[in-house]
């Protein structure tokens, strides 16, 4: 999956999205902080490939994108909108193919602008990136070629506090960054930085009014942070080999960024530091039980603003959840199975 799969809806309820065979399933709180519903299929009876990209707009709506098989040897992208966790999502709507026809070209990524318009990015299999964006008055604009060179799979799409959409991609010789120059305009390639990066490790987060921060694992194995306009900095060694996730939160009155990752020991590692102050340093603290190798972690804040973490293992379907306790520091409640 690409994007955070643990979301807080506009009604305060938490929901999770998971791949299940050839379908996507969703579970949600019946009320904020309350019991959870059983998993249910999203988007109707549609056979999907095992890939899912998730984006969420300021309106709290979730936008889901996947690939579906069409004719033999070919596939097309589909999109669904989920307005509230306990309501049924819209049926999957076909988006077509970035090259008009063919098989899957890469894993999509989704970001939603301040006006609630979804932007779907996908590697085109030819070294570049293609974009499909919703129009202001409904429907979708035509596919657009954003160019690029040597783009690898594993894009990271993000919406800044400005409401403008940005995209990061690992390329042959580093990282490339696209950004909208104004609302409704296509993102433009702004700059690239030479930074050997492991594809599939990119995660982007809005960290100030003017900046987003990209987290990635370098080829040498360090967890790094990069804000366009500066140079990448080494933050700390990764807790494990899987993807990292991040959320901004208030910790004892301080604007902090919290990172989480499945550690080498199999537990969840957490590391917090003052937002955009990587020089302050960060270190991992492990929590929870040992998890399967395929377990992934996602972070959000709940209706009360408390940091909430979830882990999900595709092989077991086991969903675990914890929240920050109402006390100083980053003390967490006992992990519980949902």
N, C-alpha and C positions, 0 to 999 in steps of 0.2 A: 504494500500500500504506500501511496505517496501523499503526504500531508497528515496533519493531526487527526486521529480517528476517535479521540475522546473530545466531545464538544459540549458546550453549554448553550442551550437554546435561548431564544428571547424570553421564554417563560421561566427561565431559571433551571429547568430540568437538564440533567446530564444525559447524554446518549453516547453509544459506541457503535461503530460500524465495523463489520468483519466480513471477510471473504469466506464463503462456504460452498465448496464445489464450484458449480457454474452460476452461483447467485451471490448477491450481497444481502446480508442480514443486519438488522438494527435492534438494539435493546435500549430502553430508556427508563429513567426514573418515573414512577407514577406521580410523584410530587417531589419538589426539591428536597434532597436528603432522605427520601423515603425508599420503599422497596422498588424493585425493578420489574419490568415486564419480561415476558419470555421473548426470545429472538423471533423476528418476523421478516419475511422477504421484502426487499425494497424494490420498487419500480415495476412490479408486475411479473408475469411469467415470461421472462426473457433469458435465454441462454447467453452467458457471458464468459469471456476468457478470465482467468484468475488474476486480474489486475484492477486496481481501484485507486483513483485520485480524488481527494476531498479538499474542498475550500469552503470558507465561511465568510459571509459578508457582515458589515456592521449591523444589518437588520437581524442577524442571528440565523438566517437561512443557510442550510447546508447544500452545497452543489457537488454532485457526485458524477464522475466520468469514468467510463470503462470501455473496453473493446468488446465487440461481439463478433462471432463468425457470421459471414454473409453467404457467399457462394464458396465452393471448394477452393481452398488456398487463399482466400481473401477475407478481410475483416473491415469493420467500420466502427467509429467511435459513437458512443451513446451518452446521453446526459439526463440526469434526474434532479429535481429540486425537492428538498424536504423542508417544509416551512416550520413545522413544530414537531418535537420528538415523538409525541403520542399520536399525531396524525399520520395517515398514510402518505408516503412520498408520491410524487407524480410518476406516471409511467415513463419508462426509458424512451427518450426522444432521439432518433438518429441524427448524427452530426456529419455523417459522410467520412471521407478519407482525406487526409492532408495532401495526398498526391492524386486525388480523384478515385484511384482504385489501387488495390494491392493488399498485402498482408500487413500485420502490425509493424509499425516503424519504431516504436519505443514507448516508454511509460509516460503517460500524460501527467501534467501538473495543472492545478487550478488555483487562481486567485480571483477575488471579487472586489471590485472597486467601491468607492464611497457611495455610488449610485445604485449598488446592488447588481451590477452587470458582471457576469462570470466571464473570465478570460481563460481559455483552454490552450495550453502550450503542449507541444509534442515534438520530440526529435523526428526529423523527416527521413532518417536513414541515409541521407546524402551529405551529412556533416553539418546541416543547419537546423533551424527551429521554425516551426509553423505555428500560427496563432489563429484561433477562431474566437471571436468575441461577440457577446450579446449586444444588440442595438438598443438605443435609449427607449424606443417605442415598441420593443418586443421583437422577437425573431433573432436571427443571427446574421452577422455580416459575412462576407466571403472569406475564405481562408487567405491568410496573408503570410508571405515569406519574410521572416525576420532576419534572414541571412545567418551568418555565423560560419565558423570553420572548425572542423574536427570535433563537433559537439558530441558528447557521450551521453549515455542514458543516465537518468537520475537527476532530472531538473529540480530546482527549488524555486517555487513561485511564492511571492509575498506581497501584501498590500501595506504600504507605509502609513504612518499616522496622518499623512497628507491626503490619504485616500487614493494615491496613485499606485499603480501596479508595477512591480519589479520582477525580474527573472534572473536567476543565476544558473550557470551551466559549467560543468567541467569540460574543458576542451583539451586538445592534444598537448598544448604547452602551458596550461594553467587554468584560470577561471575567467569566464566572460560574464558581463553584467549588462542587462537591458533595463531601461526605465522609461516610463511615460513622462513626457515633457509637459503635458496638460491632460486634464480629464477627457476621456473619450478618444484620445490619440493612441496610435499603436506604440508600444514600447520601442525605444531606439537603443541600439548597441552603444553604450556609453564608454566603456573601457574594458580592457582585459589586464590581468595581472599574472605574471609568471610565478606559479606556485604549484609544484607537483602535488596533485591531489588524487586521492583514491575515489574513483567514481562510485556513486551510490551512498556517499557519506555527507551530502550537502543538506543543510537545514538552515532556513532563513527566518529572521524574527525582526519585527519593527521595534527599534530600541530608543528612538527619540523622535522629535517632531520632524527632523530633517534626514534621519538615517535609518537604514536597516543594517543588520549585522548577519553575515554568513558564517556558520560554523561548519568546519570540514576536517577530515582527517588527512594529514599530509602523507606523502609517499613514505616518509621516514617513520610514521606512526604517531605523530603528535596531533593533539586536538588543537586546531587553530581557529582564530576569529579574524574576519576581514570586513572592513567598512570601506566602500568605494571612496576614493580620494586619498586613501592612506595605504599602508603596507600591511600585509597579513602579520599577525602576531601569534606566537605560541602561547596557549592558555595553560594547558596541563596535559599529562599523558592520558589517553582514553582509559575509561574503566574497563572496557571490553572491546570487541571487534564489531559489534552491531552499530546501527545508526543512533545518533544522539538526538534528543528532542529538548526543547527549551520553552520557557514561559517567563514573562515578566510578572513580578508580584511584589507586594509590600511585605517586607520582613522587618518587624519592629520599627516601622516608620521610615524605612529606607527602600528606595526603588532598586530592586535587585533582579537579576536574571538567574533563574534556576535551571540547571542542566540535569538531565537524567539519561541513563544508559544501562542496559544489561551488562553487568560486570563479568570479568573472567571467571569469578567464583560462581556465577549463576544468579546472584542476587541483584537488586537494583542499586546502582550507585547514584548519589545525588551530590551536586556541587553548586554552590551559590556564590555570587560576587556582585558588588555594586554595578549596576547597568552601565556599560560602555567604559568601565574602569578595569580592563583586563590586567593592568599593572598591579592591582591590589592583590591578585593571586586568588586561587581557588583550589580546593582539595575535595576528594571524594569521601563520602560517608555512605556505607552500605546499609540496606534495609530490606526486610521481608525474607520470604523463603527462597530457596534455590529454584530456578525456573528452567524449563526446557530450553534447548539451544535456539529454537525458533521463536522464543517469546520476544515480544516487542513492548516498548513503553511509550505512553503518551501522557501529556500534562495539560492541565487547564486550571482555571479557578472556578469555584462553585458559586451558587447564588449569594453566599455570604462573603465571597472574596477569598475563601480559603484555597490554598494550593491543593489540588487533587491529582493523584497519579493513578494510572491504571496499567495493568499488564495483561496481555492476551497472547495465548499460544495457539497458533493455527492447528497444530497436531493434536491438541487435547481439547480445544475450545474453552479452556478454563480462563475466566475473567476474574482478576483480583483488583481490589480498589483500596486506596487509603487516602486520608485527608490530614491536613495539618491540624494539630491540636491547638486549642485556644490558650496558648502559653508562649512565653518568649522563645526565640530560636526557631529551629526547623524541626521540632518534635512532631512525629507522625503518629496517627492512631495505628492500632494493629491492623495489618492487612486482612481483608475478609474476602471470601469468594462471593461473587454476585450470581 
